[in-house]
């Protein structure tokens, strides 16, 4: 190092936002007139030297000396080229040489020139800090070079080969994107350590940025890689589809949907929702899982009959004809249906009624629904609720579930294709319920005329108007319907048919139908009433006519076999020949027993299949105590038997019955058939008659069947199922029935011709009942025997 | 004006002691039976402005090219010749200090011939 201070006087080129470091070769573009003048002045010297100093303010076009830094670089213009054009511009390549400090600003009209002293290279005695900094800088440089893509090998070599720390620092500072203050600070550093510290700071920051950038880039590349792969595969798929002639499936599908949507007649709120979903669908690729969910959803919306109604026939005369055609009798029910139609005719926007047909199987509940639909000219949809346990089955699953579907109500509506069908909710009493919810509660909403104009299915999530739907429920047992649901429906009870009614039904409906179904012609078969009666009585046991239809069907098929084998004789079926078709008699109903021993009484019961005769048998068990009850008796029936026992015991004297037997021996009451569970209070009269008969030693009249609930005070309370019970008694060949007096009005239900045949005795209390049930002749004869 | 090649062209001022120089002359080196011939392209350099120095195995050539075309009313339109200081150092595998040197300056080329004892 020389200690001679060199002072030079040179023109100044002020730089905007840039510092030229010693040793660096910088391209510069000069355009400002006063800078051009400075460059001209430098070029006019033999050595082409110029001082390069940065301006403090980038924006200043002609800076004053105080707006320029004091320390700059002495440079040599290596190359110069003028750029042709309107405004004069000069390209330069300048070689930085040494650092200089301004001693004096020499103002000149055209350019600034300065007197500068040349500064030494940043020096100082190298110490351990210098070495540490140097090593750190080396590490950082290597790291930066590793992170930078496309670094020329020469550059790496240059950096690693450089053994002059100051020069390396200037080189690095020049390479990095530093702002003016940082560059100027590096230029002004007087000692090597200071310069290295600065460069080290800048460099570590730069490496950090590079690391983050590289991470971002890696992430972005991974993302891009996946997107590109998807895109590529999709393009291939499209190409394949094109080859197959399925050009652009998704778009075509979306277009088709849009087309359908535009044509569909939808309420405004539904259209809005559908448009929204369609827009979503159009944006999705067909491979997206949501695509198909939306598609299915849209199809559901488009398929539902939002505003489609079938025109109704409200011709009451025709309706009556249709109902009569399909069903025999049931006058009461037909009247009520016609009343509904009449109201609907007078007030078209009245809420549709919700009917519920209750009755035993096979009495024609379902076909009555079909007839109603036919009479009103409406579409008929039937759905069976039997065994349904899941609320979602009725109301649908939300669309978020895989494979979600609307509930059965909406499905029925879609199948019907109109918004005013007759929907039959079959077996409404057999709805189950479990932890998944209670479907009957969902039905409440459906069946409430006040609420069902905006039924919300979970899947559609849109209000659907069900108020025009004519709902009909059917049930075998009203007890199985939850009370809130029962309240919403108008219950119409269809009780069983009598044998006469069955005969007429068979003749009018079943035989012609079965003849046709077997491929015969009505002329080929003659089946007389006796035969039908025998089939009804001995081959079927039911309240309805379903078994009857099967039996007649079997007869017809056997005839069809004969006809097909070539016989062309007219086949006549009479009572005698029935077993040849149907085999031995299947049903031997409890008929009146020839003679009843004391202690046996004929009771009457009601089952789902209609009324039945059952016998109550009582026996004394000498040496035993108390009351034994057998025959699968339910709680209520057991209590009823106990009441009968207690009543007789306590009132024996009053009734003129010797009850000493009850005191001395145990009593066993049995009700066959032992395997069939029985319950209910209505056997009270029969039990008390059986026990009394045992006590007095007189049998119960074998031509008399009895029913009625008894109380401990000796009253006879009314019971249900009078019609069925009376019909059952008659079927069993019993023509005298003892009924509670308060059931007298119910006898109206019994067909008139049956009533005519029967002797019906009404009793108010047990005393009266016993008078009418115990065999009188024996009582008269007894004193004679005793004589 | 893109710059190709080394942006960091010249080496440090080992000889001049301070700062750096603007350019390095192109150099040819020949080997002959007698020794070495080193030729520098010093077009437009006044021989008086050239200094040659030999230390052990190393030959230093330095100097200044001055633009002598300048006079009143003449200015550059384009400049590709680098003026100002130049410097070049050449290392040869022989002891130059004890060799006999002949120099010749002709047509802008400075040729130095080293006669080394025993050839190489």
Interface residues (C-beta under 8 A of the other chain):
Chain A: X1 X2 X22 X23 X24 X25 X27 X40 X43 X44 X45 X46 X47 X48 X49 X74 X76 X77 X78 X79 X80 X81 X82 X91 X93 X95 X97 X98 X118 X120 X121 X154 X158 X164 X167 X171
Chain B: X1 X2 X3 X6 X7 X8 X9 X10 X12 X17 X18 X19 X20 X21 X22 X23 X64 X66 X67 X68 X70 X75 X76 X77 X78 X79 X80 X82 X83 X84 X85
